Amino acid sequence: MIDWEDIRHFLAVAQNGTLSGAARSLKVDHATVSRRLAALETALDVRLIDRLPRSSRLTTLGRQVFERAREMEGAADGIARLAKASRAPLVGRIALSAPPVLVTHLLAEHLPRFRADYPDIRLSLSAQAERVSLARREADVAVRFVRPDEPDSVTRKIGTMPFGLYAHRSYAHLASQERWEFIVWAQTFADMPAQSWLLGIAGDRPVVCELTYSSEHLVAVKAGVGVAGLPCFIGEHDRDLVRIDDSAPSFARDIWLVVHRDLRKTPAVRAVMDFVTTVVSEQQYLSVR
């Protein structure tokens, strides 16, 4: 009899390309992954993975087993979603994934309201810049800035987040645009649309620092480091900042809400979706277009 846990560890190795990467994704140690993989190969009496010095490569048979294993994973996750959808209404743990800027500057401050309305729902709110998989139950509900394209998910646009250029009121070079210095995103976000927009405005002018999250940009611009591109719902509500982009091109990100089709009618999931939609709709600078 093949152990599903052995197959799950094999999938992680195939998807991550290394045993160490699989161990990190599964939150287990390297030895456990190696042992589980060896157990599966022993049970099947075949070699599925070629263990190379710096990577793990699927054998020809391993690639065929990988495709079948992915089907098994999808079926197992589907069973778990159906079970979750059948539980008592407005009770349980619901995992919500959203971009860090929305978690830090919007959703987290409204948690007391959600708690008051739904005391029996434990909302697990994760600030995640990377895309999570609803099919693999990495989240029950997700908020994204890029329109989701998963075939088994239901998607709805709930808002638009415009950006603007902001500087501290006392910024020394405020009156002289050619002397502005810019705060941009870190190199890991080089392909992010907001980065392209901001660097296009900066042109040949200096970049004074690179930071990862908008919350860090806010701290830096309030300290007078330079000019930052911030979501307007943050910049317009801070009295220390002034908007300085009258002649700059406009830029905005759409806000999308997505849920797996199997969970969309679950009462607790619906409550979380309604909460997110309401909070976004109440913000002046997050209106639906």
TIDOMI-9944 format. One record per atom (N, C-alpha, C): x, y, z; residue in one letter. Coordinates in steps of 0.2 Angstrom, whole numbers, padded with zeros to 4 digits, always signed. Example, Ala and Ser with C-alpha at 12.3 -4.5 7.8 and 13.67 -1.06 7.14 Angstrom:
BEGIN
+0066-0028+0039A/+0062-0022+0039A/+0066-0016+0039A/+0064-0011+0035S/+0068-0005+0036S/+0064+0000+0039S/
***
This chain:
BEGIN
+0004-0006+0000M/+0000+0000+0000M/+0004+0006+0000M/+0003+0011-0005I/+0007+0017-0005I/+0004+0022+0000I/+0009+0025+0004D/+0007+0030+0009D/+0006+0037+0006D/+0000+0040+0007W/-0001+0047+0004W/+0004+0052+0006W/+0007+0051+0012E/+0012+0056+0014E/+0018+0055+0011E/+0020+0049+0009D/+0026+0048+0004D/+0025+0052-0002D/+0019+0051-0005I/+0018+0055-0012I/+0018+0062-0011I/+0015+0065-0005R/+0015+0072-0004R/+0022+0075-0004R/+0027+0071-0001H/+0034+0073+0000H/+0037+0073-0007H/+0035+0068-0011F/+0038+0067-0018F/+0036+0073-0022F/+0030+0075-0021L/+0027+0081-0025L/+0031+0087-0023L/+0032+0088-0017A/+0036+0094-0015A/+0043+0094-0017A/+0046+0088-0018V/+0053+0088-0021V/+0053+0090-0028V/+0048+0087-0032A/+0047+0088-0039A/+0045+0095-0040A/+0041+0099-0036Q/+0039+0106-0037Q/+0045+0110-0035Q/+0049+0109-0030N/+0054+0113-0028N/+0061+0112-0031N/+0062+0106-0034G/+0068+0105-0037G/+0074+0103-0033G/+0073+0103-0026T/+0078+0101-0021T/+0075+0098-0015T/+0079+0094-0011L/+0076+0091-0005L/+0075+0096+0000L/+0080+0101+0000S/+0080+0106+0005S/+0074+0111+0004S/+0073+0112-0002G/+0067+0117-0004G/+0061+0113-0002G/+0060+0107-0003A/+0054+0103-0001A/+0053+0103+0006A/+0059+0103+0010A/+0058+0103+0017A/+0056+0109+0020A/+0058+0115+0016R/+0056+0121+0019R/+0048+0122+0017R/+0046+0120+0011S/+0039+0121+0009S/+0034+0117+0014S/+0037+0111+0016L/+0033+0107+0020L/+0034+0108+0028L/+0039+0112+0029K/+0040+0114+0036K/+0042+0108+0040K/+0047+0103+0037V/+0050+0098+0040V/+0057+0098+0039V/+0061+0093+0042D/+0068+0093+0041D/+0070+0089+0034D/+0076+0090+0032H/+0079+0087+0026H/+0078+0080+0026H/+0080+0077+0032A/+0080+0070+0033A/+0073+0066+0032A/+0068+0070+0034T/+0061+0067+0034T/+0059+0067+0026T/+0061+0072+0022V/+0059+0072+0015V/+0063+0066+0012V/+0070+0065+0014S/+0074+0060+0011S/+0071+0053+0012S/+0069+0052+0019R/+0066+0046+0021R/+0059+0044+0017R/+0055+0049+0017R/+0049+0048+0013R/+0049+0047+0006R/+0054+0050+0003L/+0055+0049-0004L/+0058+0042-0005L/+0063+0040-0001A/+0065+0033-0002A/+0060+0028+0000A/+0055+0029+0004A/+0050+0024+0006A/+0045+0024+0000A/+0044+0029-0004L/+0040+0029-0010L/+0043+0025-0015L/+0050+0026-0016E/+0053+0023-0022E/+0054+0015-0020E/+0055+0013-0014T/+0055+0006-0011T/+0048+0003-0012T/+0043+0006-0011A/+0036+0004-0011A/+0035+0002-0019A/+0037+0007-0023L/+0035+0006-0030L/+0041+0002-0034L/+0047+0001-0030D/+0052-0003-0033D/+0055+0001-0040D/+0055+0007-0040V/+0058+0011-0045V/+0061+0017-0043V/+0065+0020-0047R/+0069+0027-0045R/+0065+0032-0048R/+0063+0037-0044L/+0058+0043-0047L/+0063+0049-0047L/+0068+0050-0043I/+0072+0056-0043I/+0079+0054-0044I/+0083+0058-0048D/+0090+0058-0049D/+0093+0063-0044D/+0096+0061-0039R/+0099+0066-0034R/+0106+0068-0036R/+0106+0074-0038L/+0112+0078-0041L/+0115+0082-0035L/+0121+0084-0036P/+0124+0088-0031P/+0120+0094-0028P/+0117+0098-0033R/+0114+0104-0031R/+0106+0104-0033R/+0104+0098-0035S/+0097+0098-0037S/+0094+0091-0037S/+0088+0090-0038S/+0084+0084-0038S/+0080+0084-0045S/+0082+0079-0049R/+0079+0079-0056R/+0074+0073-0057R/+0068+0074-0059L/+0064+0068-0061L/+0066+0064-0066L/+0066+0057-0065T/+0067+0052-0070T/+0061+0052-0075T/+0062+0049-0080T/+0057+0048-0085T/+0050+0046-0082T/+0051+0040-0078L/+0045+0038-0075L/+0043+0042-0069L/+0048+0046-0066G/+0046+0051-0061G/+0041+0056-0064G/+0043+0058-0070R/+0038+0064-0073R/+0031+0061-0074R/+0031+0055-0076Q/+0024+0052-0076Q/+0020+0051-0070Q/+0024+0049-0065V/+0021+0048-0058V/+0019+0055-0055V/+0023+0060-0057F/+0022+0067-0054F/+0015+0069-0057F/+0014+0068-0063E/+0007+0070-0066E/+0001+0067-0062E/+0002+0060-0061R/-0003+0056-0058R/-0004+0059-0050R/+0002+0060-0047A/+0002+0062-0040A/-0002+0069-0040A/-0001+0074-0045R/-0004+0080-0045R/-0012+0079-0045R/-0014+0074-0049E/-0021+0073-0049E/-0024+0071-0043E/-0020+0066-0039M/-0021+0064-0033M/-0022+0070-0028M/-0017+0074-0028E/-0017+0080-0024E/-0023+0084-0025E/-0025+0085-0031G/-0031+0089-0032G/-0037+0086-0030G/-0038+0080-0030A/-0043+0076-0028A/-0044+0076-0020A/-0038+0076-0017A/-0038+0076-0009A/-0040+0083-0007A/-0037+0088-0010D/-0039+0095-0008D/-0046+0096-0009D/-0049+0093-0015G/-0056+0094-0016G/-0060+0091-0011G/-0058+0085-0008I/-0062+0082-0003I/-0062+0087+0004I/-0056+0089+0005A/-0055+0094+0011A/-0060+0100+0010A/-0060+0103+0004R/-0064+0109+0003R/-0071+0107+0004R/-0074+0101+0001L/-0081+0100+0002L/-0082+0099+0010L/-0078+0096+0013A/-0079+0095+0021A/-0079+0101+0024A/-0075+0106+0022K/-0075+0113+0025K/-0082+0116+0024K/-0084+0116+0017A/-0090+0119+0015A/-0096+0116+0019A/-0096+0110+0022S/-0102+0107+0025S/-0102+0109+0032S/-0097+0112+0035R/-0097+0113+0042R/-0103+0118+0044R/-0104+0119+0051A/-0109+0123+0054A/-0107+0131+0051A/-0113+0134+0050P/-0112+0141+0047P/-0109+0146+0052P/-0105+0151+0050L/-0102+0156+0054L/-0098+0153+0059L/-0094+0148+0058V/-0090+0145+0064V/-0084+0142+0060V/-0078+0143+0063G/-0072+0140+0060G/-0067+0144+0059G/-0061+0142+0056R/-0055+0146+0054R/-0055+0147+0047R/-0055+0153+0045I/-0055+0155+0038I/-0048+0159+0037I/-0044+0157+0032A/-0038+0160+0030A/-0039+0165+0024A/-0037+0171+0026L/-0037+0176+0021L/-0030+0179+0019L/-0028+0178+0013S/-0022+0181+0011S/-0023+0188+0007S/-0019+0193+0008A/-0019+0199+0005A/-0013+0202+0005A/-0012+0207+0000P/-0005+0211-0001P/-0004+0214+0006P/+0003+0214+0008P/+0005+0218+0014P/+0002+0225+0015P/+0002+0229+0010V/-0001+0236+0010V/-0008+0236+0013V/-0012+0231+0010L/-0019+0231+0012L/-0020+0228+0019L/-0016+0223+0021V/-0016+0221+0028V/-0014+0226+0033V/-0008+0229+0032T/-0005+0233+0037T/-0009+0240+0038T/-0011+0243+0032H/-0014+0249+0032H/-0022+0250+0031H/-0025+0244+0031L/-0032+0244+0030L/-0036+0238+0034L/-0035+0232+0032L/-0039+0226+0035L/-0037+0225+0042L/-0031+0226+0045A/-0030+0224+0052A/-0033+0229+0056A/-0034+0235+0055E/-0037+0240+0059E/-0045+0239+0060E/-0047+0235+0055H/-0055+0233+0056H/-0056+0226+0059H/-0051+0223+0061L/-0052+0216+0064L/-0057+0217+0070L/-0057+0222+0074P/-0062+0222+0080P/-0069+0222+0077P/-0070+0225+0072R/-0077+0225+0069R/-0079+0218+0067R/-0074+0215+0063F/-0076+0208+0061F/-0077+0203+0067F/-0073+0204+0072R/-0074+0200+0078R/-0080+0201+0081R/-0083+0207+0082A/-0089+0209+0085A/-0095+0206+0081A/-0094+0206+0074D/-0100+0203+0070D/-0100+0196+0069D/-0093+0193+0070Y/-0093+0186+0069Y/-0088+0183+0074Y/-0091+0182+0080P/-0087+0180+0086P/-0084+0173+0085P/-0088+0169+0082D/-0086+0162+0081D/-0081+0160+0075D/-0079+0165+0071I/-0075+0164+0066I/-0068+0166+0068I/-0063+0162+0067R/-0056+0164+0068R/-0053+0166+0061R/-0052+0172+0060L/-0049+0175+0054L/-0042+0174+0054L/-0039+0170+0050S/-0031+0170+0049S/-0029+0175+0044S/-0027+0180+0045L/-0025+0186+0040L/-0018+0186+0039L/-0016+0184+0033S/-0009+0184+0031S/-0007+0189+0026S/-0002+0193+0027A/+0001+0198+0023A/+0006+0195+0018A/+0004+0193+0012Q/+0008+0190+0007Q/+0008+0193+0000Q/+0015+0195-0001A/+0016+0198-0008A/+0015+0193-0014A/+0017+0187-0012E/+0017+0181-0017E/+0010+0178-0018E/+0009+0175-0024R/+0002+0172-0025R/+0002+0166-0021R/-0004+0165-0018V/-0005+0158-0015V/-0010+0154-0019V/-0010+0147-0018S/-0014+0143-0021S/-0021+0141-0017S/-0026+0143-0020L/-0033+0141-0017L/-0034+0134-0018L/-0032+0131-0023A/-0033+0124-0025A/-0030+0120-0020A/-0024+0122-0018R/-0020+0118-0013R/-0022+0120-0006R/-0027+0124-0005R/-0029+0126+0002R/-0024+0130+0006R/-0020+0134+0002E/-0015+0139+0005E/-0019+0145+0008E/-0025+0146+0006A/-0029+0151+0008A/-0036+0149+0006A/-0041+0152+0010D/-0048+0151+0008D/-0051+0156+0004D/-0048+0162+0005V/-0050+0169+0001V/-0044+0172+0000V/-0043+0176-0006A/-0037+0179-0007A/-0039+0186-0010A/-0035+0191-0009V/-0035+0198-0012V/-0029+0199-0016V/-0030+0201-0022R/-0024+0201-0027R/-0024+0208-0031R/-0018+0210-0033F/-0018+0216-0037F/-0018+0214-0045F/-0017+0207-0046V/-0017+0205-0053V/-0024+0200-0054V/-0027+0201-0059R/-0033+0197-0060R/-0032+0190-0060R/-0035+0186-0055P/-0033+0179-0055P/-0036+0175-0061P/-0032+0169-0063D/-0034+0166-0068D/-0035+0158-0067D/-0036+0156-0061E/-0037+0149-0059E/-0044+0147-0062E/-0044+0141-0065P/-0050+0139-0068P/-0056+0137-0063P/-0054+0135-0057D/-0059+0133-0052D/-0060+0138-0047D/-0059+0145-0049S/-0060+0150-0044S/-0065+0155-0046S/-0068+0158-0042V/-0073+0164-0043V/-0070+0170-0042V/-0070+0175-0046T/-0066+0181-0045T/-0071+0187-0046T/-0069+0193-0042R/-0073+0199-0043R/-0069+0205-0041R/-0069+0210-0045K/-0066+0216-0044K/-0069+0220-0039K/-0066+0222-0034I/-0069+0225-0028I/-0067+0233-0027I/-0062+0235-0031G/-0059+0241-0030G/-0053+0243-0035G/-0051+0249-0034T/-0045+0252-0038T/-0041+0256-0033T/-0035+0255-0033M/-0030+0258-0028M/-0026+0263-0032M/-0027+0269-0033P/-0023+0274-0036P/-0017+0276-0032P/-0011+0277-0035F/-0005+0279-0032F/-0004+0287-0033F/+0000+0290-0029G/+0003+0297-0030G/+0010+0298-0028G/+0013+0303-0030L/+0019+0305-0027L/+0019+0309-0021L/+0022+0307-0016Y/+0022+0311-0009Y/+0029+0312-0006Y/+0029+0318-0003A/+0035+0320+0001A/+0033+0323+0007A/+0038+0323+0012H/+0036+0327+0018H/+0036+0334+0017H/+0032+0337+0021R/+0031+0345+0020R/+0037+0349+0021R/+0042+0346+0024S/+0048+0350+0025S/+0054+0347+0021S/+0052+0343+0016Y/+0057+0340+0011Y/+0061+0346+0008Y/+0067+0346+0009A/+0072+0352+0007A/+0071+0354-0001A/+0070+0349-0005H/+0070+0350-0012H/+0063+0350-0015H/+0058+0351-0011L/+0051+0351-0013L/+0050+0356-0019L/+0052+0362-0019A/+0051+0367-0024A/+0055+0366-0031A/+0060+0361-0031S/+0064+0360-0036S/+0064+0353-0039S/+0060+0352-0044Q/+0058+0345-0046Q/+0065+0341-0048Q/+0069+0345-0051E/+0075+0342-0054E/+0080+0340-0049E/+0079+0342-0042R/+0083+0340-0037R/+0080+0334-0032R/+0074+0332-0034W/+0070+0327-0031W/+0075+0320-0031W/+0074+0317-0025E/+0078+0310-0024E/+0072+0305-0023E/+0073+0299-0025F/+0067+0295-0025F/+0068+0288-0020F/+0063+0286-0017I/+0062+0280-0013I/+0059+0275-0018I/+0062+0270-0020V/+0059+0265-0024V/+0058+0258-0021V/+0056+0253-0024W/+0055+0246-0022W/+0061+0242-0023W/+0062+0237-0019A/+0068+0233-0019A/+0069+0230-0026A/+0075+0227-0027Q/+0076+0224-0034Q/+0072+0218-0035Q/+0070+0214-0029T/+0065+0209-0030T/+0058+0210-0033T/+0057+0217-0033F/+0050+0219-0036F/+0052+0223-0042F/+0057+0222-0046A/+0059+0225-0052A/+0054+0225-0057A/+0050+0220-0057D/+0045+0219-0063D/+0038+0221-0061D/+0037+0224-0055M/+0031+0226-0052M/+0029+0233-0056M/+0023+0233-0058P/+0020+0239-0062P/+0022+0246-0058P/+0021+0246-0052A/+0022+0252-0048A/+0029+0254-0048A/+0034+0249-0048Q/+0041+0251-0049Q/+0042+0254-0056Q/+0039+0251-0061S/+0041+0254-0068S/+0038+0261-0068S/+0032+0262-0065W/+0029+0269-0065W/+0033+0274-0062W/+0036+0272-0056L/+0040+0276-0052L/+0046+0278-0055L/+0050+0273-0058L/+0056+0274-0061L/+0055+0278-0067L/+0050+0277-0071G/+0049+0281-0076G/+0048+0289-0075G/+0045+0290-0069I/+0045+0297-0067I/+0051+0300-0064I/+0055+0295-0061A/+0062+0297-0058A/+0067+0299-0064A/+0066+0295-0069G/+0071+0296-0075G/+0078+0296-0073G/+0082+0301-0074D/+0089+0302-0072D/+0090+0304-0065D/+0085+0306-0062R/+0086+0309-0055R/+0088+0303-0050R/+0091+0305-0044P/+0094+0300-0040P/+0089+0295-0037P/+0090+0289-0036V/+0087+0284-0031V/+0091+0284-0025V/+0087+0286-0019V/+0091+0287-0013V/+0091+0281-0009V/+0086+0276-0010C/+0085+0270-0006C/+0080+0266-0009C/+0081+0259-0008E/+0076+0254-0010E/+0073+0250-0004E/+0067+0250-0004L/+0063+0247+0002L/+0058+0242-0001L/+0056+0237+0003T/+0052+0231+0001T/+0045+0233+0001T/+0042+0236+0006Y/+0035+0236+0007Y/+0033+0244+0008Y/+0027+0245+0006S/+0024+0252+0006S/+0025+0255+0013S/+0024+0251+0019S/+0024+0253+0025S/+0031+0256+0027S/+0037+0253+0024E/+0043+0255+0025E/+0044+0262+0021E/+0041+0262+0015H/+0041+0268+0011H/+0038+0274+0015H/+0033+0273+0018L/+0029+0278+0022L/+0034+0281+0027L/+0037+0276+0031V/+0042+0278+0036V/+0047+0283+0033V/+0050+0280+0028A/+0056+0284+0025A/+0054+0291+0022A/+0048+0291+0019V/+0046+0298+0016V/+0044+0303+0022V/+0041+0300+0027K/+0040+0304+0033K/+0046+0307+0037K/+0051+0303+0036A/+0058+0305+0039A/+0061+0310+0034A/+0059+0312+0028G/+0062+0317+0024G/+0067+0314+0019G/+0067+0307+0018V/+0072+0304+0014V/+0072+0306+0007V/+0066+0307+0004G/+0065+0308-0003G/+0057+0308-0005G/+0056+0307-0011V/+0050+0306-0014V/+0048+0299-0015V/+0042+0297-0013A/+0039+0291-0013A/+0033+0290-0017A/+0032+0284-0020G/+0025+0283-0023G/+0021+0279-0018G/+0016+0282-0016L/+0012+0278-0011L/+0004+0277-0013L/+0001+0272-0011P/-0006+0272-0012P/-0010+0278-0009P/-0014+0281-0013C/-0017+0287-0011C/-0021+0287-0004C/-0024+0281-0003F/-0028+0280+0003F/-0023+0280+0009F/-0016+0279+0008I/-0012+0280+0014I/-0009+0288+0014I/-0007+0290+0008G/-0004+0297+0008G/-0009+0302+0009G/-0015+0302+0007E/-0020+0307+0008E/-0022+0308+0015E/-0021+0303+0019H/-0023+0303+0026H/-0018+0305+0031H/-0012+0306+0029D/-0006+0308+0033D/-0005+0315+0033D/-0005+0319+0038R/-0005+0326+0038R/+0002+0328+0037R/+0007+0324+0038D/+0014+0326+0037D/+0016+0326+0030D/+0012+0323+0025L/+0014+0322+0018L/+0010+0327+0014L/+0013+0329+0008V/+0010+0332+0003V/+0010+0329-0003V/+0005+0329-0008R/+0005+0326-0014R/+0009+0331-0019R/+0013+0328-0023I/+0017+0333-0028I/+0017+0330-0035I/+0012+0327-0037D/+0013+0324-0044D/+0008+0327-0049D/+0007+0333-0048D/+0002+0336-0053D/+0003+0335-0060D/+0010+0335-0062S/+0011+0333-0069S/+0013+0326-0071S/+0013+0322-0066A/+0016+0315-0067A/+0010+0311-0070A/+0012+0306-0073P/+0007+0301-0076P/+0003+0297-0070P/-0003+0296-0071S/-0007+0292-0066S/-0006+0285-0066S/-0007+0282-0061F/-0006+0275-0060F/-0010+0272-0055F/-0013+0266-0056A/-0017+0263-0051A/-0017+0255-0052A/-0019+0252-0046R/-0019+0244-0046R/-0026+0242-0045R/-0029+0237-0049D/-0035+0235-0047D/-0035+0230-0041D/-0040+0229-0038I/-0041+0225-0032I/-0046+0219-0033I/-0043+0213-0033W/-0047+0208-0035W/-0048+0203-0029W/-0055+0201-0028L/-0056+0196-0023L/-0057+0189-0026L/-0054+0184-0024V/-0055+0177-0027V/-0056+0172-0021V/-0060+0167-0023V/-0062+0161-0019V/-0062+0155-0023V/-0061+0149-0020H/-0062+0143-0024H/-0069+0142-0025H/-0071+0139-0031R/-0078+0138-0032R/-0082+0134-0027R/-0078+0129-0024D/-0081+0124-0019D/-0083+0128-0013D/-0080+0133-0011L/-0081+0137-0005L/-0085+0143-0005L/-0087+0145-0011R/-0089+0152-0012R/-0096+0153-0008R/-0100+0147-0007K/-0106+0148-0004K/-0106+0146+0004K/-0100+0144+0006T/-0099+0143+0013T/-0101+0149+0017T/-0105+0149+0022P/-0107+0155+0026P/-0101+0159+0029P/-0096+0155+0032A/-0091+0158+0035A/-0086+0162+0030A/-0085+0158+0024V/-0081+0161+0019V/-0085+0167+0016V/-0091+0167+0015R/-0095+0173+0013R/-0095+0179+0018R/-0094+0177+0024A/-0094+0183+0029A/-0087+0186+0028A/-0082+0182+0027V/-0075+0185+0026V/-0075+0190+0019V/-0078+0187+0014M/-0078+0190+0008M/-0082+0197+0009M/-0088+0197+0012D/-0092+0203+0013D/-0088+0208+0017D/-0084+0206+0022F/-0080+0210+0026F/-0075+0214+0022F/-0071+0210+0018V/-0066+0213+0014V/-0069+0218+0009V/-0075+0216+0006T/-0078+0220+0001T/-0080+0227+0004T/-0083+0226+0010T/-0086+0232+0014T/-0080+0237+0016T/-0075+0234+0018V/-0069+0238+0021V/-0066+0242+0015V/-0065+0239+0009V/-0063+0242+0003V/-0067+0247+0001V/-0074+0246+0000S/-0079+0251-0003S/-0079+0257+0002S/-0078+0256+0008E/-0079+0262+0012E/-0073+0267+0012E/-0067+0265+0009Q/-0062+0270+0008Q/-0062+0274+0002Q/-0062+0281+0003Q/-0062+0286-0002Q/-0058+0284-0008Q/-0052+0282-0007Y/-0047+0281-0012Y/-0046+0274-0014Y/-0051+0270-0013L/-0051+0263-0016L/-0058+0261-0019L/-0060+0266-0023S/-0066+0265-0026S/-0066+0261-0032S/-0072+0258-0033V/-0072+0253-0039V/-0073+0257-0046V/-0069+0255-0051R/-0070+0259-0057R/-0073+0255-0062R/
***
